[in-house]
Amino acid sequence: MRQSLRVAPSENIRGTVALPPHTDRPKRNSGRSGGITPRGRRPGPVAAKAGKPSAVPAAKRADGESGAPREGDRIAKLLARAGIASRRDIERMIADGRIAKDGVTIETPATLLTSLQGITVDGKAVKEPSPARLFLFHKPAGVLTAARDPQGRATIYDRLPAELPRVMPVGRLDLNTEGLLLLTTDGGLKRELELPANGVERTYRARAFGEISQAQLEDLIEGIEIEGMRYGRIDANLERRTGRNQWIEMTLTEGKNREVRRVLEHLGLKVNRLIRTRYGPFVLGESTPGEVVEVRQHDLVQFRKSLTKMVEKK
């Protein structure tokens, strides 16, 4: 059943920026008790066909050889920002001849544009992007973070409100992982949030069966290598024990596929529940599974400014 979109009052949107800047980490040994509160290689540019120029050739640098910034942005970036599809999907659409400018098919994703004026996808005009929007979705366990599933399993889009605009998930949560999933209308914002180099923290709470000590978890602060895969810094805190089950809080910035589960399984634990509670400054809070809350434009603009400043300092 689809859920109704709930927008909290403008003065107090529950689930939005409720923590200090994302570089701050949760304190260790916080003494919390009680029950859990739910709260490879990239494909290169598609080559233009021999002897046939692309509709809009890549723009040259403004001053020839001086290395000044190039004029415009790659078409895939602009279309992703407009919410048409991901950059990779747009590259495939260009290869399939589905994108044109002023009626002339674009043949290379290296095409640079200053606007989307005259651009069509499957013959339909593309509008200039509206301001980015960001939504906090409390993903239930048992649904896929995908547009569709060949096996017919439920996806997040089966649970989203009908009145929601076209949105893309920021990263993924596994089928049985629940909690905070960010959704955005803007491909550029999606990329900013996902890039490991930007250092946006994700916090998870895992219930795992087995024995583990805080000292063992402390070692993860230096990262760990498992079967040839290197996982970066993880700030892990043993919250409490219930029998042989432990509640563990883990904060990381890379978000590799099944990272939390693989690391804890490597330490001899069996994860039987996993909840993402925070992504950057955005928190799950007291929302219920299936609930959607929109982030205020003011909060989103402030977050993007702080993220840009943080990246520039690196």
VEXMINU-254130 format. One line per field, with one value per residue (C-alpha): residue number from 1; residue in three letters; x, y, z. Coordinates in pm, 1 decimal. Layout:
resi = c(NUM/...)
resn = c(ALA/...)
px = c(X/...)
py = c(Y/...)
pz = c(Z/...)
//
This chain:
resi = c(1/2/3/4/5/6/7/8/9/10/11/12/13/14/15/16/17/18/19/20/21/22/23/24/25/26/27/28/29/30/31/32/33/34/35/36/37/38/39/40/41/42/43/44/45/46/47/48/49/50/51/52/53/54/55/56/57/58/59/60/61/62/63/64/65/66/67/68/69/70/71/72/73/74/75/76/77/78/79/80/81/82/83/84/85/86/87/88/89/90/91/92/93/94/95/96/97/98/99/100/101/102/103/104/105/106/107/108/109/110/111/112/113/114/115/116/117/118/119/120/121/122/123/124/125/126/127/128/129/130/131/132/133/134/135/136/137/138/139/140/141/142/143/144/145/146/147/148/149/150/151/152/153/154/155/156/157/158/159/160/161/162/163/164/165/166/167/168/169/170/171/172/173/174/175/176/177/178/179/180/181/182/183/184/185/186/187/188/189/190/191/192/193/194/195/196/197/198/199/200/201/202/203/204/205/206/207/208/209/210/211/212/213/214/215/216/217/218/219/220/221/222/223/224/225/226/227/228/229/230/231/232/233/234/235/236/237/238/239/240/241/242/243/244/245/246/247/248/249/250/251/252/253/254/255/256/257/258/259/260/261/262/263/264/265/266/267/268/269/270/271/272/273/274/275/276/277/278/279/280/281/282/283/284/285/286/287/288/289/290/291/292/293/294/295/296/297/298/299/300/301/302/303/304/305/306/307/308/309/310/311/312/313/314)
resn = c(MET/ARG/GLN/SER/LEU/ARG/VAL/ALA/PRO/SER/GLU/ASN/ILE/ARG/GLY/THR/VAL/ALA/LEU/PRO/PRO/HIS/THR/ASP/ARG/PRO/LYS/ARG/ASN/SER/GLY/ARG/SER/GLY/GLY/ILE/THR/PRO/ARG/GLY/ARG/ARG/PRO/GLY/PRO/VAL/ALA/ALA/LYS/ALA/GLY/LYS/PRO/SER/ALA/VAL/PRO/ALA/ALA/LYS/ARG/ALA/ASP/GLY/GLU/SER/GLY/ALA/PRO/ARG/GLU/GLY/ASP/ARG/ILE/ALA/LYS/LEU/LEU/ALA/ARG/ALA/GLY/ILE/ALA/SER/ARG/ARG/ASP/ILE/GLU/ARG/MET/ILE/ALA/ASP/GLY/ARG/ILE/ALA/LYS/ASP/GLY/VAL/THR/ILE/GLU/THR/PRO/ALA/THR/LEU/LEU/THR/SER/LEU/GLN/GLY/ILE/THR/VAL/ASP/GLY/LYS/ALA/VAL/LYS/GLU/PRO/SER/PRO/ALA/ARG/LEU/PHE/LEU/PHE/HIS/LYS/PRO/ALA/GLY/VAL/LEU/THR/ALA/ALA/ARG/ASP/PRO/GLN/GLY/ARG/ALA/THR/ILE/TYR/ASP/ARG/LEU/PRO/ALA/GLU/LEU/PRO/ARG/VAL/MET/PRO/VAL/GLY/ARG/LEU/ASP/LEU/ASN/THR/GLU/GLY/LEU/LEU/LEU/LEU/THR/THR/ASP/GLY/GLY/LEU/LYS/ARG/GLU/LEU/GLU/LEU/PRO/ALA/ASN/GLY/VAL/GLU/ARG/THR/TYR/ARG/ALA/ARG/ALA/PHE/GLY/GLU/ILE/SER/GLN/ALA/GLN/LEU/GLU/ASP/LEU/ILE/GLU/GLY/ILE/GLU/ILE/GLU/GLY/MET/ARG/TYR/GLY/ARG/ILE/ASP/ALA/ASN/LEU/GLU/ARG/ARG/THR/GLY/ARG/ASN/GLN/TRP/ILE/GLU/MET/THR/LEU/THR/GLU/GLY/LYS/ASN/ARG/GLU/VAL/ARG/ARG/VAL/LEU/GLU/HIS/LEU/GLY/LEU/LYS/VAL/ASN/ARG/LEU/ILE/ARG/THR/ARG/TYR/GLY/PRO/PHE/VAL/LEU/GLY/GLU/SER/THR/PRO/GLY/GLU/VAL/VAL/GLU/VAL/ARG/GLN/HIS/ASP/LEU/VAL/GLN/PHE/ARG/LYS/SER/LEU/THR/LYS/MET/VAL/GLU/LYS/LYS)
px = c(0.0/133.8/201.8/90.3/363.9/399.1/568.8/638.3/576.1/830.8/971.5/1048.5/1085.7/1148.7/1424.3/1620.4/1937.0/1941.1/2308.4/2622.8/2825.6/2880.0/3246.6/3141.2/3116.4/2888.3/3055.4/3181.4/3043.9/2739.7/2566.9/2245.9/2010.9/1666.8/1513.9/1622.0/1432.6/1386.2/1433.1/3543.0/3568.0/3345.5/3262.7/3449.9/3289.0/3107.3/3311.4/3150.5/3102.4/3390.2/3356.8/3044.1/3081.6/2873.6/2581.2/2755.8/3134.7/3308.5/3387.6/3748.2/3905.5/3829.2/4188.6/4346.3/4640.9/4634.1/4433.0/4145.1/3816.5/3624.7/3295.5/2983.1/2926.1/2908.5/2562.3/2536.9/2595.5/2328.4/2070.3/2138.7/2098.4/1766.1/1656.8/1638.7/1854.0/2191.2/2506.4/2575.1/2220.9/2246.5/2568.1/2381.9/2093.0/2337.4/2489.2/2137.5/2074.0/1791.9/1921.3/1936.6/1993.0/1783.3/1683.9/2042.4/2139.8/2413.7/2676.9/2920.0/2871.8/3177.0/2946.7/2961.7/2659.2/2581.6/2208.1/1954.9/1780.9/1695.5/1776.6/1526.7/1511.5/1310.3/1176.6/1050.2/1193.2/1392.7/1315.0/1583.1/1622.1/1416.9/1588.7/1709.9/1475.8/1573.5/1347.5/1411.4/1249.2/1223.0/1287.5/1119.5/1301.7/1206.8/1196.4/1461.4/1637.8/1567.7/1325.9/1204.1/1283.9/1278.0/1163.3/865.5/975.1/857.5/1078.7/1097.7/891.6/601.8/610.5/653.6/363.1/200.6/240.3/617.8/818.0/1060.5/1336.2/1661.3/1797.6/2125.3/2322.9/2144.8/2021.3/2014.5/1684.5/1680.1/1844.1/1603.2/1622.0/1718.6/1733.5/1780.3/1589.5/1661.0/1536.2/1887.5/2160.7/2434.7/2326.7/2306.6/2668.0/2786.2/2633.8/2763.3/3126.9/3355.7/3602.1/3345.0/3350.1/2977.0/2926.1/2668.5/2573.2/2423.0/2299.9/2349.8/2213.7/2455.0/2479.6/2813.1/3088.1/3281.8/3469.9/3498.4/3874.2/3816.9/3581.9/3837.0/4078.3/3840.4/3933.9/4242.1/4037.7/4047.8/4119.8/3892.3/3966.9/4160.2/3900.8/4017.6/3760.5/3849.9/3810.9/3511.5/3415.0/3245.0/3089.1/2948.7/2623.3/2480.5/2435.5/2116.4/2215.0/2452.6/2316.5/2505.2/2386.8/2674.0/2681.6/2911.1/2994.9/3173.0/3218.4/3277.9/2952.9/3085.6/2849.7/2739.6/3026.8/2879.4/2765.0/3095.7/3307.8/3103.1/3087.6/3467.6/3481.0/3274.4/2932.0/2605.3/2403.2/2031.1/1910.9/2064.4/1928.6/2077.6/2008.2/2201.4/2335.3/2541.7/2341.9/2010.6/1869.8/1600.2/1454.0/1122.4/975.3/786.3/863.1/735.1/723.8/861.2/963.2/1098.5/1401.5/1343.3/1514.7/1695.1/1845.3/1941.9/2112.4/2305.3/2416.7/2541.8/2737.6/2901.9/2982.2/3144.0/3357.8/3465.5/3565.5/3759.8/3965.9/4083.6)
py = c(0.0/344.1/585.5/948.0/1207.5/1384.6/1723.2/1833.3/2194.3/2437.8/2529.7/2175.6/1908.8/1586.7/1381.1/1666.7/1837.6/1732.3/1662.2/1877.3/1883.1/1533.3/1529.3/1489.8/1129.9/978.4/949.1/609.0/415.2/639.5/406.7/389.2/119.3/-10.8/-124.2/-18.4/277.5/235.5/550.7/-204.8/36.6/301.4/276.6/534.6/783.4/627.9/693.8/884.9/690.1/718.2/1000.3/1138.7/1435.3/1456.8/1696.0/1923.3/1879.4/1911.6/2273.8/2386.3/2556.3/2925.5/3039.3/2761.2/2610.0/2797.8/2530.3/2763.5/2597.6/2459.0/2614.0/2423.8/2082.8/1735.0/1650.9/1346.0/1566.1/1817.9/1549.7/1367.6/1695.7/1741.9/1402.8/1225.1/926.3/841.0/940.2/582.9/537.2/862.0/740.9/427.8/638.4/843.9/524.1/413.2/739.6/849.9/1199.9/1491.8/1867.4/2072.2/1752.0/1627.0/1308.7/1348.6/1079.7/1136.8/1188.9/1418.9/1686.7/2006.4/2230.3/2547.0/2469.1/2203.3/2427.6/2227.3/1890.7/1607.6/1253.5/1010.8/1314.1/1488.8/1824.2/1832.1/2113.5/2298.4/2142.7/2273.1/2332.3/2005.5/1835.3/1580.6/1334.4/1109.2/769.2/513.1/201.9/-110.2/-442.2/-674.2/-422.9/-368.4/-41.6/-73.5/51.6/-300.0/-662.3/-947.5/-1180.9/-961.6/-866.7/-537.5/-231.0/104.3/254.9/29.7/193.0/559.1/805.7/851.6/1230.4/1216.5/1357.7/1136.0/1055.4/861.2/678.2/799.2/476.2/153.7/-46.8/-426.1/-613.7/-686.8/-362.2/-99.7/261.1/592.5/606.0/947.6/1018.2/1315.0/1471.5/1592.3/1370.5/1614.8/1607.8/1228.7/1212.5/1461.5/1250.7/918.3/1000.7/843.9/1130.1/1373.6/1189.9/1200.5/975.8/696.7/551.9/205.3/7.3/-366.5/-646.6/-935.5/-1280.2/-1385.6/-1252.9/-930.8/-684.4/-307.8/-353.4/-558.5/-293.1/-21.2/-182.9/-100.1/267.3/185.4/5.2/-362.2/-581.9/-879.7/-1118.7/-856.3/-580.5/-283.5/-113.0/228.9/383.0/257.2/410.6/124.8/124.0/-169.9/-35.4/-323.3/-697.4/-901.9/-1262.8/-1344.7/-1065.7/-737.3/-397.8/-225.6/126.4/179.1/502.4/492.4/705.9/463.4/269.4/-21.9/-304.0/-492.7/-330.8/-351.6/-711.9/-828.4/-660.5/-799.8/-1147.1/-1134.9/-1071.1/-1384.6/-1223.1/-1300.3/-988.1/-1046.6/-686.8/-378.6/-23.9/289.2/575.5/864.6/988.8/1305.8/1542.2/1375.9/1134.9/869.1/999.6/856.4/798.3/480.1/233.8/366.7/728.4/1004.5/1351.7/1630.4/1831.6/2206.9/2398.5/2614.5/2308.6/2152.2/2469.1/2505.3/2142.8/2174.6/2486.9/2312.3/2009.2/2228.7/2404.0/2073.0/1930.9/2248.3/2215.3/1864.9)
pz = c(0.0/-91.6/191.3/197.0/164.3/495.5/507.4/860.7/975.5/834.8/1175.2/1280.3/1015.8/1200.7/1045.7/887.9/1001.7/1363.5/1427.0/1423.6/1098.2/963.9/1063.2/1427.7/1540.7/1801.9/2140.8/2243.5/2538.5/2552.9/2794.6/2594.7/2700.8/2624.9/2299.6/1956.5/1812.2/1439.2/1345.8/-1112.4/-1375.7/-1515.4/-1884.0/-2084.8/-2320.9/-2612.9/-2924.3/-3211.4/-3530.1/-3774.2/-4022.8/-3858.4/-3620.9/-3308.6/-3297.7/-3047.0/-3031.1/-2699.1/-2629.8/-2630.3/-2335.8/-2327.5/-2371.8/-2573.1/-2388.7/-2061.1/-1880.4/-1792.5/-1692.4/-1988.1/-2092.8/-1991.8/-1836.5/-1984.2/-2108.4/-1881.7/-1577.8/-1682.6/-1763.2/-1437.4/-1250.2/-1426.7/-1293.6/-1631.0/-1527.0/-1374.9/-1563.8/-1666.4/-1792.9/-1989.4/-2152.3/-2262.3/-2392.1/-2599.7/-2740.4/-2836.0/-3020.0/-2789.6/-2710.1/-2955.4/-2969.0/-3206.7/-3383.0/-3437.5/-3254.6/-2995.3/-3038.4/-2751.9/-2377.6/-2395.2/-2539.4/-2333.8/-2286.2/-2095.5/-2080.9/-2180.3/-2431.3/-2743.9/-2583.6/-2633.1/-2496.3/-2708.4/-2892.9/-2578.3/-2473.5/-2150.9/-1908.6/-1720.1/-1373.9/-1085.8/-750.0/-599.3/-354.4/-90.8/90.2/389.1/340.1/619.1/412.2/550.8/550.8/263.8/-22.3/-289.3/-361.8/-734.1/-997.8/-1076.7/-999.2/-1255.0/-977.4/-898.5/-547.6/-397.3/-451.3/-276.2/-559.6/-461.1/-117.0/-215.7/-226.9/-567.5/-546.2/-500.0/-795.9/-986.3/-735.6/-731.6/-426.5/-277.8/-253.9/-166.7/124.7/96.8/78.2/451.4/566.7/696.2/796.2/639.9/260.0/100.0/-221.1/-448.2/-769.6/-856.3/-1001.4/-899.2/-536.1/-548.4/-665.6/-402.2/-126.7/-259.0/-341.2/-76.7/-135.6/6.8/338.7/412.0/714.3/739.4/1076.9/1125.3/1423.5/1390.3/1605.6/1575.8/1731.2/1876.3/2100.0/2043.5/2264.3/2243.5/2199.6/1883.6/1749.6/1828.8/1582.3/1296.7/1331.0/1122.5/855.8/765.9/464.4/393.1/106.6/-82.8/-28.0/176.0/398.8/536.9/878.4/1079.6/1413.2/1600.0/1946.4/2142.8/2283.2/2485.4/2506.9/2526.6/2580.5/2295.2/2079.1/2068.3/1951.0/1769.8/1627.3/1327.0/1144.2/808.3/497.2/210.1/202.0/-1.1/-91.8/223.2/415.0/765.9/726.0/577.7/843.7/1132.9/978.2/941.4/1317.4/1381.3/1421.7/1246.3/1168.7/1220.4/1198.6/1037.8/1052.8/897.9/1136.6/984.7/651.5/688.7/913.3/824.1/1081.6/1091.2/1415.0/1528.2/1180.9/1098.7/815.8/483.0/601.7/375.0/493.6/272.5/379.5/388.1/107.4/363.2/534.7/201.9/77.9/403.6/389.2/30.1/121.8/417.5/201.2/-65.8/195.2/345.6/5.1/-82.6/235.8/140.8)
//
